[in-house]
């Protein structure tokens, strides 16, 4: 047995923690699992500085989102950031395995160009969910893009719904939001959100008239004191103008054209079609390409202003009748306010050239197109999410 050398004190476990024998192996065995004297304790890190957090990890943790789940486009608003996503409401899915192939702009580029193994779907029609599964996959993909970029986790979500939506349709939107990870879903009606996004003081007494023209719906609303006094909603939007052009060219020229060409024709010639007098026949002003329905061969034709005016006559008449019906039910005091405040146009359909002039000539009222008509609805929903009192006043029960 080894003895400690002269001048060396023997130690036990109650002392410095080393063994009495002095062996190195015994020392390691005796100190295993306890604090080792030659190691310095780790320094605890404090919280990140605000400057580093804002640069490296913006919006860490739960936050809020506003979603405009439109027929044509889906837009997502992040408070403090702005509109973080603006994509077409289209998804491409494999027919066999139901796998998501593309969403948004990539899926829109596939319309009319896919094989039989791929299906391109528009999950929303007339502002409501038509395909629940496709809508869930599309929204989950969009939210994954926003979450991955802005680090938003389990957010509260405000979803815009058309005015007059039934309880079943509202419940479907609420379940859709919760199925993609939202911890709370608020429903805000589109006319209210559009007025907030346009910057109108809807909480003040006085009439404020908004005409929100979407891809599948059009809503004319008169608001005062944070409420809707009167609203006329119809299931006609910008997509119906495209369809009217397609059907007119098909019947008049036996030519089948796509939605993209019809939309380009509408935007390029909108002001000419709407503003030229009905007795004037315009020349051939635009070339349209499509498939001949008689022989099945590709063909190009020219369309005139007069033809397009005839094609758009029916949907434009329905639009003007909706404005008239809403204004006719307005109380006289609020009607007097509308003479001064006028009408605000919002939505993607408000960008149709010449529409504001037509409405101004027909109503003899001031008509103004909002600053960002396409983003007014989602901006208004985002503004409501940033103000708890405003959110409680504007939210609709599912």
N, C-alpha and C positions, 0 to 999 in steps of 0.2 A: 504493500500500500504506500502510495506516495504521500509524503509529508510536506507541508509548506516550508519553504526556505526561511532562513533567519531574516527577520525584518519584514516578512510578508504576513499580513494579517489574513486569517482565514475568514471566509465569508460564507454565509448561508442564505437561504431564500428570503429571510426577513431582512437581509442587509441590502447589498447592491443588486442582488438578483442573480449573481453568478454561482456556479457549483463550488462545493468545497474542495473537489479533487483537482481542479485546475485544468482538466482536459478541455480542448477546444470543442470536441463533439458534445461533451456534456454541457458546455456553456450554451451552444446553439439549441440543444434539446430543452434546456431549462428555460430559455428566453423565448421559445416559440409560442406565438399567440399573445404575447404581451408587448407593450411599447418598447421598442429597441432604442437604447440611449444614443446610438450614433446617427439616427435619422431625425431630421428637423421636421416638425409638424407642418402639414400643408396649410398655406394661407387661404382663407375663405375669400372667394371672389364676391365683390359687392354687385349691386345692380348695374346694368348697362347705362352708360350716360345717354341722355336724350339725343345728342347729336349722332352717336353711333347707332342707336336703335332706329332712328328715322331713316338712316341711309341703308343699313343692312337688312333690317326686318321691319318694313312698314306694315302697320295695322296688324300687329301680332295679337292673336287671341280672338275671342268672339267680337263680331262687329255687325253692321247692318248692311243690307243690300236692298236695292229697289229694282224690280224687274218689270219691263214692259213686254209681256208675252203676246206679241202681235201676230196677225195673220200673215203678214209679209216679212217682218223683221222682228227679231228679239234683241232687246237692249238691256244692259245691266249697268246700274249706277252704284258706285262706291262712294260714300260720304268722304269728303276731303280730297278725293281724286277726280271725280267726274264720271263721265260715261266711259266705262272700262271695256265694254264690248258692244258691238253693233254688227250683227250677223243676220243673214236671211234665215227664216224659220223653215229650214229644209234639212232633211236627213236622208242619207243613202244607206240602206240596209241590205245585207245578203239574204237572198230568198231561202236558202237551205239552212244555214247555221244561225241566221238572225243576228249576225255580227255587224257592228257599226263600221261602215267603210269611210264615210265622210259626213261632215256637218257644215252648215253655214255656206260660205261662198264656194268652198270646194264641192259641196253637194249641189249647189245651184248650177255650177258649170256642167254638171252631168245630166241636167234635165233634157230629155229627148235624145240622149247619146249613150245610153247604157244598154248592156245585153240583158237577156231574159233572167240571168242569175242575180241581177241587182235591181232593187226597187227603190225609187226616189219618192219620198213621202213628204207632204206638207201636213204636219200633225194638227194644225189649227185651221179652222174654217169659220168665217164670220165672227171671229173674235173669241170662239169657244173651242175647247179641246175636242177634236174629232177622233184621234187615235191616241189613247192613253199611253200605251207602251212606247210608241215612237216619240211622243212628247216627253216622257220621262228620260229616255236615253238622250234625246237632244239637249234637254235642259241640264242633265247631269254632265254632259260633255262641255257645255258652255260654262257651268259653274266650276268645273275642274280647271278650266283655263284661267278663270278669275281667281280662284283659290290658290292655284299654283303661283300666280304672279304677285298677288297682294296679301297672301297668308291670312285669308279670312276663314275662320273656323266656326262651324255651327252658328251661322248668322241668324238674326231676325230678318225676315224677308217681307217686303211690301210688293204685292203683285197687283197689277192694274187689270181690271175687268170692265167690260162694256156696261153701260147703264141699261138696266132692265134685265140683267142676267138672272136666271132662275136660281133657286136655292140648290137644286141638284148640280147645276153648272158651277156655282160657287164652291160647293163642297168638293167637287172634283179638282178644282184649282188648289184648294187648301190641302187635300191629300197629296196632290202632285208636289207641292212645295215641301211637305214633310218627308216625302219619300226620297227626296234628293239631299236631305241633311239639314233642313231648316228647323230650328227649335221653336220658332213662332212664325206664323204666317198672318199678315194683315192684307185685307182686300180693299183697294181704293178704286172708286169708279173713274172711268177715263175722263169725263168732262171736268171733274174736280181736279184731277192731276194735271190736265192740260192747262187749266186756268192758273194753277200755281206755277207751273213751268213757264208760262208766258209772263209771269210777274204781275198778274192782276191782284188787286187787294180784295180778295173774295170775302174776307172777314168784315169788311166795312159795309155799312148800309148803302145800298145803291145797286143798280143793275149792271151786270157784266155778262155779255153774250159771247159764247165761244162756239165755234163750228169746228169740230174735230173730225177730220177726214182720214180714215185709216185705209188699210188695204181691203178689209171686208166689211167694215161698218162706218156709218157716218152719224154723228151725234150733234144736235143743236141744243144748247142748254143756256138758260138764263139763271144766273146765280146771284145771291145776295145773303149777307150775314152767314157765310160758311155753309150755305145750303143751296140746293137746287130748287128754284121756284117752278120752273117748267123745263121739260126736256123732250125732244122728239128724236127717237133713235130708229134708224132703218138699216137693214142688212144690205146696203149698197156702198161700195167703196171704190178705190182705185182699180182693183182687179176687175170690177164689172165694166169699167171703161175699156180695159184691154180686151175682155171677152166680147164686148159689143163690136169692137173693130175687127176681131177675128171672124165673127159670124157674118158681118157685113161683107167682108172681102170673100168669104167662102160662098155666100149666096150670089153676090154680084159678079164674081170673076172665076168661080170654081177653083179657087186657089186656097190651099191650107197653109197658114202661116203659124209660127210659134208665138208663145207669150212674150218672149224677149223682143222680137221684132215689133209686136203690137205696142209694147211699152215704150220702146224707142220712138216709134211713130207718134205716139201720144205726147211725149215730152217735147219732141222736136217741133211739132206742128200745133201744139195746144192753143197758143195765143192766136194763130192764124185761123184755126177752125172756130174758136169761140167768138172772135171779134168781127169777122167778116160778115156783112149783111146777108140775109137769107136769099136775096135775089141775085147775088153775084156768084158766078161759077168760076172757081179758081182753075188755073192750068194744072197740068201734071207736075207735081212738085216733089214727089218722093218715090223712090223705087223700092218695091217690096218683093222679096224672094221667098218662094215656097214650093210646094208640090202640087202639080196640076191634078185635080181630082178626076179628070176625064181619061187621060192617058197615063197618069202616074209618073210623069217625067218632071224634073225640076224646071221651074219657070220663074221669070221676073216680070212684074207689071208696074205701071205707074198709077198712083191714086191721086185724086184731086181733093181740093178743099171741100167742095160740095159733097163728095161722097163721105168724107170723114164727119162732116157736120150732120149728115143724116144718120150716121152710125151712132154718134154720141147724143142725139136728140133725146132719146127716151131716158137714159140715166141722168142726164142733166136736168130734165124736167122733174124727175123724182127728187133730185137734190134741192131744187128751188122750192118745190112744194113742201118739203120738210122744213125749210127755213120759214116759209109762210105760216105753216101750222103752229110752229113754236111761238112766233111773234104774235099771232092772233090770240093766244091764251095768256099773254102777259098782262098783268094788272096795269091800269093807266099810269100810276105813279112810276112804276118801273119802266114803262114804255117811254115816258118822258126822259128818263135817264139814258135810255138806249140811243135817243136822238143825239146826245152829247158824246157818250162813250163809244158808240158804234159796235162793230162786230170784229172779233179777232179770229183769224183762221190758223188752225194748228193741224198737225198730222202730216204724213208724207204726201197726201193728196193736195195739200195747200200749195205745194210747189208747182202745180200745173200752171203753166204760163197763161195769163189772161183770166184766170178764175176770179181773182179779186175784182177785176174790172167789171166782169159780167155781174157779179153779185152787187157791186156798188151801183151799177146802172139799173138793176132790177128793184132794189130796195130803197134807193136814194138815201142810204145811210153810209157813214164812214166805215170803210172796210180796210183792215190792216192785216198783213201777213206777219206772224210772230217772227222773232229773230232766228230761232232754231226750230222750225216747225216739226221736223222729224223727231227731235229730242225733247219736245215740250212735255210729253206725258211722263217719260221716265225721270226727267228733271223735277217735275212736280211731285212725283212719288218719293224721290230722294229728299226733297225739301220737307215733306211731311215726316219722314223717318228721323230727321234731325231735330224736329220740334215735337216733344211728347204731347203737349196740349193740342197741337194741330193734328197730330196723328189720331188722338182719341176722338176728335170732332169729325174727321174725314173718313175714318175707317168704317167699312161696311161689314156687318156680321155675316159669316159664312152660313 
